[in-house]
Amino acid sequence: KMNLVNMAKSAKSLGSTPILMASSPAFASNEEGYYFHMWDVCMAVKMAADELKIPFIDNYHAFFDYMKRENVTLPDLVNTLHPTDLGYKVMFDNVMRNLYLSEIPSDYDTVTYKQ
């Protein structure tokens, strides 16, 4: 948590407006052997954002909300650790909603990006 607080304070001191974001959940098998889990990470990020009074985007709980609402399971959204295409869409929609960007192009999932 302190690393996040220090990074956000540094960004604020440079004139930026930091936004902290929690990642998606992971399969329990990917969390074995660690003394913390993605839920713990989510809560640490939220606590840092609350402490600094900066925006927090919670993708962790957005996945569970989506699973309940759309009757899908975690494997539909996460390939054990990283999001699937649908998982990335859930994250994109959540970020856009949290940034109050209501004008999402209907074909955004077909956009290709040039490197």
Summary of the structure (lengths in Angstrom):
residues: 115
radius of gyration: 15.6
end to end distance: 33.5
largest distance: 43.8
contacts: 287
relative contact order: 0.15
helix: 56%
strand: 9%
